[in-house]
Amino acid sequence: GGDTTALAVKINYAFRHPASFPVAVAFQCWAARRATVRISPDGNIEYLT
């Protein structure tokens, strides 16, 4: 990581039997984790790399 390692976290829920609770962790590819962006207060995104 760096100063920020997660930009968003999305959690869904459903009624299920406790034995069938799925757990998934999705990671971006190595190239995407090395990208650099500048996010302006107005929501504009500029990719630097």
PDBQT receptor file of N, H, CA, C and O in Angstrom, charges set to zero:
ATOM      1  N   GLY A   1       0.760  -1.189   0.000  1.00  0.00    +0.000 N 
ATOM      2  CA  GLY A   1       0.000   0.000   0.000  1.00  0.00    +0.000 C 
ATOM      3  C   GLY A   1       0.812   1.269   0.000  1.00  0.00    +0.000 C 
ATOM      4  O   GLY A   1       2.027   1.283  -0.198  1.00  0.00    +0.000 OA
ATOM      5  N   GLY A   2       0.100   2.297   0.225  1.00  0.00    +0.000 N 
ATOM      6  H   GLY A   2      -0.887   2.286   0.386  1.00  0.00    +0.000 HD
ATOM      7  CA  GLY A   2       0.648   3.632   0.360  1.00  0.00    +0.000 C 
ATOM      8  C   GLY A   2      -0.157   4.321   1.434  1.00  0.00    +0.000 C 
ATOM      9  O   GLY A   2      -0.463   3.723   2.465  1.00  0.00    +0.000 OA
ATOM     10  N   ASP A   3      -0.501   5.567   1.206  1.00  0.00    +0.000 N 
ATOM     11  H   ASP A   3      -0.252   6.053   0.368  1.00  0.00    +0.000 HD
ATOM     12  CA  ASP A   3      -1.351   6.255   2.170  1.00  0.00    +0.000 C 
ATOM     13  C   ASP A   3      -2.776   5.711   2.148  1.00  0.00    +0.000 C 
ATOM     14  O   ASP A   3      -3.422   5.614   3.191  1.00  0.00    +0.000 OA
ATOM     15  N   THR A   4      -3.265   5.358   0.964  1.00  0.00    +0.000 N 
ATOM     16  H   THR A   4      -2.741   5.438   0.116  1.00  0.00    +0.000 HD
ATOM     17  CA  THR A   4      -4.613   4.814   0.818  1.00  0.00    +0.000 C 
ATOM     18  C   THR A   4      -4.522   3.487   0.087  1.00  0.00    +0.000 C 
ATOM     19  O   THR A   4      -3.954   3.421  -1.003  1.00  0.00    +0.000 OA
ATOM     20  N   THR A   5      -5.071   2.431   0.669  1.00  0.00    +0.000 N 
ATOM     21  H   THR A   5      -5.533   2.485   1.554  1.00  0.00    +0.000 HD
ATOM     22  CA  THR A   5      -5.001   1.130   0.015  1.00  0.00    +0.000 C 
ATOM     23  C   THR A   5      -6.359   0.648  -0.478  1.00  0.00    +0.000 C 
ATOM     24  O   THR A   5      -6.409  -0.274  -1.292  1.00  0.00    +0.000 OA
ATOM     25  N   ALA A   6      -7.456   1.232  -0.020  1.00  0.00    +0.000 N 
ATOM     26  H   ALA A   6      -7.415   1.981   0.641  1.00  0.00    +0.000 HD
ATOM     27  CA  ALA A   6      -8.783   0.843  -0.496  1.00  0.00    +0.000 C 
ATOM     28  C   ALA A   6      -9.579   2.106  -0.805  1.00  0.00    +0.000 C 
ATOM     29  O   ALA A   6      -9.805   2.933   0.077  1.00  0.00    +0.000 OA
ATOM     30  N   LEU A   7     -10.003   2.252  -2.052  1.00  0.00    +0.000 N 
ATOM     31  H   LEU A   7      -9.819   1.580  -2.769  1.00  0.00    +0.000 HD
ATOM     32  CA  LEU A   7     -10.814   3.404  -2.430  1.00  0.00    +0.000 C 
ATOM     33  C   LEU A   7     -12.296   3.152  -2.217  1.00  0.00    +0.000 C 
ATOM     34  O   LEU A   7     -13.071   4.091  -2.038  1.00  0.00    +0.000 OA
ATOM     35  N   ALA A   8     -12.696   1.870  -2.236  1.00  0.00    +0.000 N 
ATOM     36  H   ALA A   8     -12.066   1.107  -2.382  1.00  0.00    +0.000 HD
ATOM     37  CA  ALA A   8     -14.102   1.545  -2.035  1.00  0.00    +0.000 C 
ATOM     38  C   ALA A   8     -14.221   0.142  -1.463  1.00  0.00    +0.000 C 
ATOM     39  O   ALA A   8     -13.409  -0.734  -1.761  1.00  0.00    +0.000 OA
ATOM     40  N   VAL A   9     -15.228  -0.057  -0.649  1.00  0.00    +0.000 N 
ATOM     41  H   VAL A   9     -15.887   0.655  -0.407  1.00  0.00    +0.000 HD
ATOM     42  CA  VAL A   9     -15.539  -1.374  -0.103  1.00  0.00    +0.000 C 
ATOM     43  C   VAL A   9     -17.027  -1.585  -0.311  1.00  0.00    +0.000 C 
ATOM     44  O   VAL A   9     -17.842  -0.747   0.076  1.00  0.00    +0.000 OA
ATOM     45  N   LYS A  10     -17.377  -2.706  -0.924  1.00  0.00    +0.000 N 
ATOM     46  H   LYS A  10     -16.715  -3.387  -1.238  1.00  0.00    +0.000 HD
ATOM     47  CA  LYS A  10     -18.779  -3.011  -1.181  1.00  0.00    +0.000 C 
ATOM     48  C   LYS A  10     -19.123  -4.315  -0.470  1.00  0.00    +0.000 C 
ATOM     49  O   LYS A  10     -18.466  -5.335  -0.679  1.00  0.00    +0.000 OA
ATOM     50  N   ILE A  11     -20.148  -4.277   0.363  1.00  0.00    +0.000 N 
ATOM     51  H   ILE A  11     -20.681  -3.448   0.532  1.00  0.00    +0.000 HD
ATOM     52  CA  ILE A  11     -20.556  -5.446   1.129  1.00  0.00    +0.000 C 
ATOM     53  C   ILE A  11     -22.023  -5.709   0.833  1.00  0.00    +0.000 C 
ATOM     54  O   ILE A  11     -22.860  -4.818   0.977  1.00  0.00    +0.000 OA
ATOM     55  N   ASN A  12     -22.331  -6.912   0.426  1.00  0.00    +0.000 N 
ATOM     56  H   ASN A  12     -21.651  -7.637   0.308  1.00  0.00    +0.000 HD
ATOM     57  CA  ASN A  12     -23.708  -7.338   0.199  1.00  0.00    +0.000 C 
ATOM     58  C   ASN A  12     -24.085  -8.355   1.260  1.00  0.00    +0.000 C 
ATOM     59  O   ASN A  12     -23.219  -9.016   1.833  1.00  0.00    +0.000 OA
ATOM     60  N   TYR A  13     -25.366  -8.479   1.517  1.00  0.00    +0.000 N 
ATOM     61  H   TYR A  13     -26.069  -7.942   1.051  1.00  0.00    +0.000 HD
ATOM     62  CA  TYR A  13     -25.793  -9.486   2.471  1.00  0.00    +0.000 C 
ATOM     63  C   TYR A  13     -27.024 -10.200   1.935  1.00  0.00    +0.000 C 
ATOM     64  O   TYR A  13     -27.776  -9.659   1.125  1.00  0.00    +0.000 OA
ATOM     65  N   ALA A  14     -27.210 -11.419   2.401  1.00  0.00    +0.000 N 
ATOM     66  H   ALA A  14     -26.599 -11.860   3.059  1.00  0.00    +0.000 HD
ATOM     67  CA  ALA A  14     -28.365 -12.219   2.022  1.00  0.00    +0.000 C 
ATOM     68  C   ALA A  14     -28.663 -13.176   3.171  1.00  0.00    +0.000 C 
ATOM     69  O   ALA A  14     -27.777 -13.497   3.963  1.00  0.00    +0.000 OA
ATOM     70  N   PHE A  15     -29.890 -13.622   3.258  1.00  0.00    +0.000 N 
ATOM     71  H   PHE A  15     -30.610 -13.361   2.615  1.00  0.00    +0.000 HD
ATOM     72  CA  PHE A  15     -30.267 -14.578   4.291  1.00  0.00    +0.000 C 
ATOM     73  C   PHE A  15     -29.884 -15.972   3.825  1.00  0.00    +0.000 C 
ATOM     74  O   PHE A  15     -30.411 -16.464   2.827  1.00  0.00    +0.000 OA
ATOM     75  N   ARG A  16     -28.969 -16.610   4.542  1.00  0.00    +0.000 N 
ATOM     76  H   ARG A  16     -28.541 -16.211   5.352  1.00  0.00    +0.000 HD
ATOM     77  CA  ARG A  16     -28.470 -17.936   4.178  1.00  0.00    +0.000 C 
ATOM     78  C   ARG A  16     -28.221 -18.738   5.441  1.00  0.00    +0.000 C 
ATOM     79  O   ARG A  16     -28.177 -18.207   6.551  1.00  0.00    +0.000 OA
ATOM     80  N   HIS A  17     -28.062 -20.024   5.234  1.00  0.00    +0.000 N 
ATOM     81  H   HIS A  17     -28.098 -20.455   4.332  1.00  0.00    +0.000 HD
ATOM     82  CA  HIS A  17     -27.648 -20.892   6.332  1.00  0.00    +0.000 C 
ATOM     83  C   HIS A  17     -26.197 -20.558   6.672  1.00  0.00    +0.000 C 
ATOM     84  O   HIS A  17     -25.392 -20.375   5.758  1.00  0.00    +0.000 OA
ATOM     85  N   PRO A  18     -25.837 -20.471   7.944  1.00  0.00    +0.000 N 
ATOM     86  CA  PRO A  18     -24.472 -20.079   8.308  1.00  0.00    +0.000 C 
ATOM     87  C   PRO A  18     -23.376 -20.952   7.699  1.00  0.00    +0.000 C 
ATOM     88  O   PRO A  18     -22.257 -20.477   7.508  1.00  0.00    +0.000 OA
ATOM     89  N   ALA A  19     -23.664 -22.191   7.396  1.00  0.00    +0.000 N 
ATOM     90  H   ALA A  19     -24.573 -22.577   7.552  1.00  0.00    +0.000 HD
ATOM     91  CA  ALA A  19     -22.644 -23.076   6.826  1.00  0.00    +0.000 C 
ATOM     92  C   ALA A  19     -22.329 -22.728   5.379  1.00  0.00    +0.000 C 
ATOM     93  O   ALA A  19     -21.325 -23.196   4.842  1.00  0.00    +0.000 OA
ATOM     94  N   SER A  20     -23.166 -21.917   4.737  1.00  0.00    +0.000 N 
ATOM     95  H   SER A  20     -23.981 -21.537   5.174  1.00  0.00    +0.000 HD
ATOM     96  CA  SER A  20     -22.941 -21.619   3.320  1.00  0.00    +0.000 C 
ATOM     97  C   SER A  20     -22.534 -20.166   3.074  1.00  0.00    +0.000 C 
ATOM     98  O   SER A  20     -22.651 -19.682   1.948  1.00  0.00    +0.000 OA
ATOM     99  N   PHE A  21     -22.061 -19.466   4.097  1.00  0.00    +0.000 N 
ATOM    100  H   PHE A  21     -21.966 -19.860   5.012  1.00  0.00    +0.000 HD
ATOM    101  CA  PHE A  21     -21.639 -18.078   3.899  1.00  0.00    +0.000 C 
ATOM    102  C   PHE A  21     -20.434 -18.016   2.973  1.00  0.00    +0.000 C 
ATOM    103  O   PHE A  21     -19.392 -18.590   3.286  1.00  0.00    +0.000 OA
ATOM    104  N   PRO A  22     -20.553 -17.336   1.845  1.00  0.00    +0.000 N 
ATOM    105  CA  PRO A  22     -19.393 -17.203   0.959  1.00  0.00    +0.000 C 
ATOM    106  C   PRO A  22     -18.506 -16.032   1.395  1.00  0.00    +0.000 C 
ATOM    107  O   PRO A  22     -18.992 -15.014   1.889  1.00  0.00    +0.000 OA
ATOM    108  N   VAL A  23     -17.235 -16.197   1.205  1.00  0.00    +0.000 N 
ATOM    109  H   VAL A  23     -16.840 -17.023   0.803  1.00  0.00    +0.000 HD
ATOM    110  CA  VAL A  23     -16.281 -15.121   1.477  1.00  0.00    +0.000 C 
ATOM    111  C   VAL A  23     -15.412 -14.977   0.247  1.00  0.00    +0.000 C 
ATOM    112  O   VAL A  23     -14.831 -15.958  -0.218  1.00  0.00    +0.000 OA
ATOM    113  N   ALA A  24     -15.312 -13.769  -0.288  1.00  0.00    +0.000 N 
ATOM    114  H   ALA A  24     -15.783 -12.972   0.090  1.00  0.00    +0.000 HD
ATOM    115  CA  ALA A  24     -14.502 -13.537  -1.478  1.00  0.00    +0.000 C 
ATOM    116  C   ALA A  24     -13.697 -12.258  -1.300  1.00  0.00    +0.000 C 
ATOM    117  O   ALA A  24     -14.184 -11.265  -0.759  1.00  0.00    +0.000 OA
ATOM    118  N   VAL A  25     -12.473 -12.304  -1.761  1.00  0.00    +0.000 N 
ATOM    119  H   VAL A  25     -12.077 -13.111  -2.200  1.00  0.00    +0.000 HD
ATOM    120  CA  VAL A  25     -11.613 -11.128  -1.773  1.00  0.00    +0.000 C 
ATOM    121  C   VAL A  25     -11.111 -10.968  -3.192  1.00  0.00    +0.000 C 
ATOM    122  O   VAL A  25     -10.471 -11.875  -3.724  1.00  0.00    +0.000 OA
ATOM    123  N   ALA A  26     -11.385  -9.838  -3.814  1.00  0.00    +0.000 N 
ATOM    124  H   ALA A  26     -11.905  -9.101  -3.382  1.00  0.00    +0.000 HD
ATOM    125  CA  ALA A  26     -10.968  -9.604  -5.199  1.00  0.00    +0.000 C 
ATOM    126  C   ALA A  26      -9.845  -8.576  -5.210  1.00  0.00    +0.000 C 
ATOM    127  O   ALA A  26      -9.994  -7.468  -4.693  1.00  0.00    +0.000 OA
ATOM    128  N   PHE A  27      -8.737  -8.953  -5.796  1.00  0.00    +0.000 N 
ATOM    129  H   PHE A  27      -8.616  -9.853  -6.215  1.00  0.00    +0.000 HD
ATOM    130  CA  PHE A  27      -7.600  -8.054  -5.919  1.00  0.00    +0.000 C 
ATOM    131  C   PHE A  27      -7.483  -7.594  -7.362  1.00  0.00    +0.000 C 
ATOM    132  O   PHE A  27      -7.811  -8.343  -8.283  1.00  0.00    +0.000 OA
ATOM    133  N   GLN A  28      -7.019  -6.373  -7.564  1.00  0.00    +0.000 N 
ATOM    134  H   GLN A  28      -6.753  -5.765  -6.816  1.00  0.00    +0.000 HD
ATOM    135  CA  GLN A  28      -6.758  -5.904  -8.920  1.00  0.00    +0.000 C 
ATOM    136  C   GLN A  28      -5.495  -6.584  -9.430  1.00  0.00    +0.000 C 
ATOM    137  O   GLN A  28      -4.719  -7.141  -8.653  1.00  0.00    +0.000 OA
ATOM    138  N   CYS A  29      -5.302  -6.533 -10.722  1.00  0.00    +0.000 N 
ATOM    139  H   CYS A  29      -5.932  -6.080 -11.353  1.00  0.00    +0.000 HD
ATOM    140  CA  CYS A  29      -4.086  -7.105 -11.288  1.00  0.00    +0.000 C 
ATOM    141  C   CYS A  29      -2.880  -6.262 -10.884  1.00  0.00    +0.000 C 
ATOM    142  O   CYS A  29      -3.043  -5.125 -10.439  1.00  0.00    +0.000 OA
ATOM    143  N   TRP A  30      -1.684  -6.799 -11.031  1.00  0.00    +0.000 N 
ATOM    144  H   TRP A  30      -1.552  -7.722 -11.393  1.00  0.00    +0.000 HD
ATOM    145  CA  TRP A  30      -0.462  -6.123 -10.601  1.00  0.00    +0.000 C 
ATOM    146  C   TRP A  30      -0.307  -4.775 -11.304  1.00  0.00    +0.000 C 
ATOM    147  O   TRP A  30       0.095  -3.797 -10.674  1.00  0.00    +0.000 OA
ATOM    148  N   ALA A  31      -0.616  -4.711 -12.585  1.00  0.00    +0.000 N 
ATOM    149  H   ALA A  31      -0.942  -5.506 -13.097  1.00  0.00    +0.000 HD
ATOM    150  CA  ALA A  31      -0.455  -3.462 -13.337  1.00  0.00    +0.000 C 
ATOM    151  C   ALA A  31      -1.390  -2.376 -12.808  1.00  0.00    +0.000 C 
ATOM    152  O   ALA A  31      -0.990  -1.215 -12.713  1.00  0.00    +0.000 OA
ATOM    153  N   ALA A  32      -2.609  -2.727 -12.468  1.00  0.00    +0.000 N 
ATOM    154  H   ALA A  32      -2.934  -3.670 -12.545  1.00  0.00    +0.000 HD
ATOM    155  CA  ALA A  32      -3.558  -1.738 -11.968  1.00  0.00    +0.000 C 
ATOM    156  C   ALA A  32      -3.163  -1.242 -10.584  1.00  0.00    +0.000 C 
ATOM    157  O   ALA A  32      -3.415  -0.086 -10.246  1.00  0.00    +0.000 OA
ATOM    158  N   ARG A  33      -2.543  -2.106  -9.777  1.00  0.00    +0.000 N 
ATOM    159  H   ARG A  33      -2.338  -3.046 -10.051  1.00  0.00    +0.000 HD
ATOM    160  CA  ARG A  33      -2.121  -1.676  -8.444  1.00  0.00    +0.000 C 
ATOM    161  C   ARG A  33      -0.956  -0.704  -8.514  1.00  0.00    +0.000 C 
ATOM    162  O   ARG A  33      -0.687   0.002  -7.542  1.00  0.00    +0.000 OA
ATOM    163  N   ARG A  34      -0.259  -0.650  -9.642  1.00  0.00    +0.000 N 
ATOM    164  H   ARG A  34      -0.478  -1.223 -10.432  1.00  0.00    +0.000 HD
ATOM    165  CA  ARG A  34       0.879   0.246  -9.796  1.00  0.00    +0.000 C 
ATOM    166  C   ARG A  34       0.502   1.546 -10.496  1.00  0.00    +0.000 C 
ATOM    167  O   ARG A  34       1.375   2.376 -10.749  1.00  0.00    +0.000 OA
ATOM    168  N   ALA A  35      -0.760   1.742 -10.810  1.00  0.00    +0.000 N 
ATOM    169  H   ALA A  35      -1.469   1.067 -10.604  1.00  0.00    +0.000 HD
ATOM    170  CA  ALA A  35      -1.199   2.949 -11.506  1.00  0.00    +0.000 C 
ATOM    171  C   ALA A  35      -1.227   4.135 -10.541  1.00  0.00    +0.000 C 
ATOM    172  O   ALA A  35      -1.364   3.967  -9.330  1.00  0.00    +0.000 OA
ATOM    173  N   THR A  36      -1.094   5.332 -11.105  1.00  0.00    +0.000 N 
ATOM    174  H   THR A  36      -0.982   5.468 -12.089  1.00  0.00    +0.000 HD
ATOM    175  CA  THR A  36      -1.157   6.563 -10.322  1.00  0.00    +0.000 C 
ATOM    176  C   THR A  36      -2.204   7.474 -10.940  1.00  0.00    +0.000 C 
ATOM    177  O   THR A  36      -2.186   7.717 -12.147  1.00  0.00    +0.000 OA
ATOM    178  N   VAL A  37      -3.116   7.978 -10.118  1.00  0.00    +0.000 N 
ATOM    179  H   VAL A  37      -3.131   7.781  -9.137  1.00  0.00    +0.000 HD
ATOM    180  CA  VAL A  37      -4.161   8.880 -10.597  1.00  0.00    +0.000 C 
ATOM    181  C   VAL A  37      -4.234  10.105  -9.694  1.00  0.00    +0.000 C 
ATOM    182  O   VAL A  37      -3.816  10.075  -8.536  1.00  0.00    +0.000 OA
ATOM    183  N   ARG A  38      -4.772  11.173 -10.251  1.00  0.00    +0.000 N 
ATOM    184  H   ARG A  38      -5.111  11.197 -11.192  1.00  0.00    +0.000 HD
ATOM    185  CA  ARG A  38      -5.045  12.387  -9.481  1.00  0.00    +0.000 C 
ATOM    186  C   ARG A  38      -6.551  12.603  -9.529  1.00  0.00    +0.000 C 
ATOM    187  O   ARG A  38      -7.123  12.742 -10.610  1.00  0.00    +0.000 OA
ATOM    188  N   ILE A  39      -7.193  12.632  -8.378  1.00  0.00    +0.000 N 
ATOM    189  H   ILE A  39      -6.728  12.519  -7.499  1.00  0.00    +0.000 HD
ATOM    190  CA  ILE A  39      -8.638  12.827  -8.287  1.00  0.00    +0.000 C 
ATOM    191  C   ILE A  39      -8.887  14.227  -7.736  1.00  0.00    +0.000 C 
ATOM    192  O   ILE A  39      -8.501  14.539  -6.609  1.00  0.00    +0.000 OA
ATOM    193  N   SER A  40      -9.529  15.060  -8.534  1.00  0.00    +0.000 N 
ATOM    194  H   SER A  40      -9.842  14.807  -9.449  1.00  0.00    +0.000 HD
ATOM    195  CA  SER A  40      -9.824  16.442  -8.150  1.00  0.00    +0.000 C 
ATOM    196  C   SER A  40     -11.070  16.491  -7.272  1.00  0.00    +0.000 C 
ATOM    197  O   SER A  40     -11.883  15.567  -7.311  1.00  0.00    +0.000 OA
ATOM    198  N   PRO A  41     -11.235  17.540  -6.489  1.00  0.00    +0.000 N 
ATOM    199  CA  PRO A  41     -12.436  17.680  -5.658  1.00  0.00    +0.000 C 
ATOM    200  C   PRO A  41     -13.736  17.680  -6.463  1.00  0.00    +0.000 C 
ATOM    201  O   PRO A  41     -14.785  17.304  -5.939  1.00  0.00    +0.000 OA
ATOM    202  N   ASP A  42     -13.677  18.101  -7.741  1.00  0.00    +0.000 N 
ATOM    203  H   ASP A  42     -12.825  18.406  -8.166  1.00  0.00    +0.000 HD
ATOM    204  CA  ASP A  42     -14.885  18.109  -8.570  1.00  0.00    +0.000 C 
ATOM    205  C   ASP A  42     -15.180  16.745  -9.187  1.00  0.00    +0.000 C 
ATOM    206  O   ASP A  42     -16.146  16.615  -9.939  1.00  0.00    +0.000 OA
ATOM    207  N   GLY A  43     -14.367  15.719  -8.888  1.00  0.00    +0.000 N 
ATOM    208  H   GLY A  43     -13.582  15.825  -8.278  1.00  0.00    +0.000 HD
ATOM    209  CA  GLY A  43     -14.598  14.373  -9.396  1.00  0.00    +0.000 C 
ATOM    210  C   GLY A  43     -13.836  14.044 -10.659  1.00  0.00    +0.000 C 
ATOM    211  O   GLY A  43     -13.943  12.924 -11.159  1.00  0.00    +0.000 OA
ATOM    212  N   ASN A  44     -13.069  14.980 -11.193  1.00  0.00    +0.000 N 
ATOM    213  H   ASN A  44     -12.981  15.889 -10.787  1.00  0.00    +0.000 HD
ATOM    214  CA  ASN A  44     -12.275  14.727 -12.395  1.00  0.00    +0.000 C 
ATOM    215  C   ASN A  44     -11.127  13.778 -12.060  1.00  0.00    +0.000 C 
ATOM    216  O   ASN A  44     -10.459  13.949 -11.041  1.00  0.00    +0.000 OA
ATOM    217  N   ILE A  45     -10.894  12.780 -12.913  1.00  0.00    +0.000 N 
ATOM    218  H   ILE A  45     -11.437  12.641 -13.742  1.00  0.00    +0.000 HD
ATOM    219  CA  ILE A  45      -9.837  11.795 -12.703  1.00  0.00    +0.000 C 
ATOM    220  C   ILE A  45      -8.809  11.928 -13.812  1.00  0.00    +0.000 C 
ATOM    221  O   ILE A  45      -9.155  11.896 -14.993  1.00  0.00    +0.000 OA
ATOM    222  N   GLU A  46      -7.543  12.079 -13.433  1.00  0.00    +0.000 N 
ATOM    223  H   GLU A  46      -7.262  12.105 -12.473  1.00  0.00    +0.000 HD
ATOM    224  CA  GLU A  46      -6.443  12.192 -14.396  1.00  0.00    +0.000 C 
ATOM    225  C   GLU A  46      -5.455  11.061 -14.116  1.00  0.00    +0.000 C 
ATOM    226  O   GLU A  46      -4.894  10.974 -13.024  1.00  0.00    +0.000 OA
ATOM    227  N   TYR A  47      -5.248  10.190 -15.118  1.00  0.00    +0.000 N 
ATOM    228  H   TYR A  47      -5.704  10.261 -16.005  1.00  0.00    +0.000 HD
ATOM    229  CA  TYR A  47      -4.305   9.084 -14.977  1.00  0.00    +0.000 C 
ATOM    230  C   TYR A  47      -2.901   9.588 -15.270  1.00  0.00    +0.000 C 
ATOM    231  O   TYR A  47      -2.641  10.100 -16.359  1.00  0.00    +0.000 OA
ATOM    232  N   LEU A  48      -1.995   9.448 -14.312  1.00  0.00    +0.000 N 
ATOM    233  H   LEU A  48      -2.206   9.033 -13.427  1.00  0.00    +0.000 HD
ATOM    234  CA  LEU A  48      -0.642   9.966 -14.451  1.00  0.00    +0.000 C 
ATOM    235  C   LEU A  48       0.319   8.930 -15.017  1.00  0.00    +0.000 C 
ATOM    236  O   LEU A  48       1.337   9.298 -15.602  1.00  0.00    +0.000 OA
ATOM    237  N   THR A  49       0.021   7.648 -14.858  1.00  0.00    +0.000 N 
ATOM    238  H   THR A  49      -0.806   7.349 -14.383  1.00  0.00    +0.000 HD
ATOM    239  CA  THR A  49       0.892   6.597 -15.412  1.00  0.00    +0.000 C 
ATOM    240  C   THR A  49       0.121   5.688 -16.320  1.00  0.00    +0.000 C 
ATOM    241  O   THR A  49       0.686   4.746 -16.877  1.00  0.00    +0.000 OA
TER     242      THR A  49
